[in-house]
Amino acid sequence: MIFNINYVRGAVKIRISGSMPERFINLCIAERILLWDINKTNEDLIAWIGLNDFFKIRPLVFRSRTQVKVLSHRGLPFVIKRAKRRKMLMAGAILFIILLNLLSSYVWFVDITGLKSVPENGIRYVASQQGLKPGAVRDDVNIKSVEREILLNIPEVAWVGINFTGTRAVIEVVEKTMPKQENKAPAHIVAIKDGLITEIIALAGQPAVKKGDTVKKGDLLVKGFAPELTPTATEGQPPVIDVPRELIRAKGIIKARVWYESYAETELEETTVTRTGNRQAAVILKIGGSELAFNTTSDQPFREFETEIIHKQLPVWRNSEFAVESTIRLYHEVNSNLAVKSFEDARDEAHAKAIQVVQNSIPEAAQMLSRNFEVLKTPEENIVRVKVNVETIEDIGQTINISQ
């Protein structure tokens, strides 16, 4: 076993051969030269010896009439010796470590999390004014000052915290929960879509339609006027003067039957494209005003292929206009296959597409009454077209402020 002290000083593994290799061992013991991990292989002995003691065994080799051969060596002195032979490699490693420490002391990315309604640009601008921006030195950024200025300048923010993860600064934001203010402006209720009125309850205002009426989008449903008071004329009193009706905000529940219609189609024969996994890449590196091209490819790298372009840009160094950009153009090899569907499969797929289109238009609170579909005839033999009809009952009222 080679101990740590032997690794620091260096150790050599030797083979001792001759008529009596044990005599060499005895001479080393007499001279207080340490040998360890001694093993016998055939007629030879294998042992480890310290590097300093290795240079002392020449007289013992002659006296014992043995031969000593170096099998291997380990330890710090040999590592240093190899490093001296590769000065450029060591210089590059040292330079890399220095550059890595230097670059890691800067902020290269600023991320903002937790935003819902507060504009990101506002927080980023305040942070930048306080020195937190790409290219800033981490130790020069006063985190408490940045947090305080964000809270003072953006009242919608309730709490803010800043953490550093490597070269990335993360601004965590918690927004205030603002109470909703009820809109009390005078307003009418109008129809947001065509339908047949099935129920109307005017909670505030005057109904403009009744049950069974057919309305179109934009028709007035509930007027934003206070109920009229019928004046009673008394003999001997002056005539009653009409007073303009008071404008109020109309409120009510107006339900109607609404019909939806959508179309979708599917091809019986469809070409599908799948990637094989083979690809080639062309890289263009732009440094300032110069461009360097790497791994250039031909205009037709594969018989069939798709092109994917990835553009990346390093943050601009502080106030410098020196920019470093890279454009990677990936060429993916693809195979085109012609897929043939049965009429039933194409019909079901078209039906599912049409239903999806309708469901995107129907409110979640709507009550569905019926749903049916039919296959339409088309001049194209390769296409199956489906028409879907859906009937619902839903609230079609929309509040619109009254222009003064």
Phi, psi and omega in degrees: 000135181261115183279168182300321181296324178289330177291320180295318182278339182097143180218151183233136176263124186236156173248126181251116182234157182147185182286326180222076179295340179294331179297323178296321179297316181295321178295322178296321179295320180295325180271007179059042174260123187279129172236144179216166184054049181279125179226150179256129178234111187057242179260001184257162176245139177248130182208160174256143180219145178296151183299318180294321179289336182298325181281357180259356189268358182302311179298326181291329178294317180293319183292325181271355180054049177238171174241139180241129180235136179279124178265317179198172179211150180218160174129167182297320180302324180287325176296316179296321180296317178294324180294324179294331179285340182241066184296321181293324179294317178294319179297321178294321179295317179295318179296322179297316180296319179296314180295322180296316178294323180293312183290328180288349178273001179252158174265119182254336182223141177235114179251147179236126181237157176091004182280141175235304181240342180285131179297136180291325183299326180295314179294319180296323180293315180297317179297321179294321178296332180267008174098356179268098182202163178302132181098354180279149176283130184302317184291341180274351183272123177270100186299315182298321179293320179295316180297318181295317181293325178295317179294324182285323186270340181237095185293342180286351182267128179268326182208147178217138177223144183238129178230150177252131175235096185066237179264012183249131175257129182246120177260110179266129186236138172241120183276155176285147175268102184277134178293140179283129178266128181290131178279120182250013180291144178303139184203153171261167171246124181239165180280134178267354177199166178291150178180175178247117185297126176248340181200136176218123178233110180270107179279331176208133182105185184246124178299139178252350178224171179226171181300134181098348179285147174262129182237158176244164181303129180095351179291147180284128181253311178228125180280143180273053179239146174291149180303140180284140174262125181277113182286147176253126182276131178249139182296133178092354179261155180293157180298148180282133179265131179295128178256136179304138182292146181283133176277133178227175177266113183292141177223143179178173177242117181234107179254146182211158172278129183233140181246137178239149181217135179213159181232151174205156182217156179221142178275141177288328177241124184224136179270122178253144181242125179235144178276140181275342184103342176280140180204159175231150184233139173240128185242132175239120180255123180250117179242107185065241178259006182254151179234136177237132182253133178234147175051050179295146181236167178283166180291339180232075184292329178226165178296318173229133183204161172242148183250132177235128182248126178243121181246127179230148180218129176287148177302143179295134183289103177048239184265009182280150176264007180285117185244145176238119182231152176225140177236117180252121179252111181261131177250111181262127175286136182229158173242133178261129180233139178268113180261129180252127181252152174283164180299319182295319179294318179295321178296314180296322180292317177295321178298318179295322178295316182294320178298320180297321178297318180294315183297333177291340182261342184272129177296154181295328183278358183290147177259119183276128180264316182205158178209127178213165181214163176214148178271126183266148176280138180229150178290338179276125182285340185269001187239137173247117183249136184235139176247133182240134175240132180229134177244133182225166167243126184206164177281121184251011182279143175222132181276129179231125181298145178276124178286130182284000000 
